[in-house]
Amino acid sequence: MPTYVYEILDDEGNGTGETFEHVQPMSAKALTKDPKTGRPVRRVPQAPAIAGSMSPLKAKKSLSDSNLERLGFTKYQRQSDGSYEKTAGKQGPRHIPRQD
């Protein structure tokens, strides 16, 4: 379900600058009153969050260990002791000790 942004209105119907988010189905009518306070509100148009080629959702998938390995990259993950352990890839050592 989408999250909509609503602006609280004053007595004359002007925006006060106060906003809140409300999750509701697309088929539901826009709210006219704040569910918590009962004050009048209007829905504020927002750009949709779409998982495009530059979205964080796509970036996370493209940097996954399996995808990096498929593309021929090697990935190392830092361990708590300061050393590095290989998590993806076929090239290079499995473990890189901490350098002091």
C-alpha positions in Angstrom: 0.0 0.0 0.0 1.3 3.5 -0.8 2.2 6.1 1.8 0.5 9.5 1.3 1.6 12.8 2.7 -1.0 15.1 4.1 -0.7 18.8 5.1 -2.7 20.2 8.0 -4.8 23.2 7.1 -5.8 26.2 9.2 -9.4 27.5 9.6 -9.2 29.4 6.3 -8.0 26.4 4.3 -4.4 27.5 4.0 -1.5 25.1 4.6 0.2 25.4 8.0 3.4 23.6 6.9 2.7 20.7 9.3 2.6 17.3 7.5 2.1 13.7 8.3 2.3 10.4 6.4 -0.6 8.0 6.2 -0.6 4.5 4.6 -3.8 3.7 2.8 -5.0 1.7 -0.3 -4.9 3.5 -3.6 -8.7 2.9 -3.9 -9.4 4.8 -0.7 -10.6 8.4 -0.9 -8.2 11.1 0.3 -8.5 12.0 4.0 -10.2 15.3 4.8 -9.4 15.3 8.5 -6.4 14.3 10.5 -7.2 10.9 12.1 -5.5 12.0 15.4 -6.6 15.6 15.9 -9.6 16.0 13.5 -8.1 19.1 11.9 -8.7 19.6 8.2 -6.1 18.2 5.8 -5.2 18.0 2.1 -3.1 15.4 0.3 0.2 16.7 -0.9 1.3 15.5 -4.4 4.6 13.5 -4.1 6.8 11.8 -6.7 6.3 8.1 -6.6 9.1 5.8 -5.2 9.9 3.6 -8.2 12.7 1.1 -8.2 14.5 2.5 -11.2 18.1 1.8 -12.4 19.5 4.2 -9.8 17.3 3.3 -6.8 18.7 2.0 -3.6 16.7 -1.2 -4.2 18.6 -1.9 -7.4 21.9 -0.9 -6.0 21.7 -3.4 -3.2 20.9 -6.2 -5.6 23.7 -5.2 -8.0 26.2 -5.2 -5.2 25.2 -8.6 -3.9 28.0 -11.2 -3.5 26.5 -13.5 -6.1 26.1 -10.7 -8.7 29.7 -9.4 -8.1 31.1 -12.9 -8.5 29.0 -13.4 -11.6 30.6 -10.3 -13.1 34.1 -11.4 -12.2 34.7 -9.1 -9.2 36.3 -10.1 -5.8 34.8 -8.7 -2.6 36.4 -8.7 0.8 34.6 -8.0 4.1 36.4 -6.5 7.0 36.3 -8.6 10.2 36.2 -7.4 13.8 40.0 -8.1 14.2 40.9 -5.8 11.3 41.6 -8.6 8.8 39.6 -9.1 5.6 37.8 -12.3 4.5 36.8 -13.0 0.9 33.0 -13.1 0.4 32.8 -13.3 -3.4 35.0 -14.0 -6.3 37.6 -16.5 -7.4 40.8 -14.4 -7.6 43.0 -13.5 -4.7 43.6 -14.9 -1.2 40.8 -16.1 1.0 42.1 -14.1 3.9 44.1 -10.8 4.2 45.6 -10.4 7.7 45.5 -7.1 9.5 48.4 -4.8 8.6 49.9 -2.8 11.5 
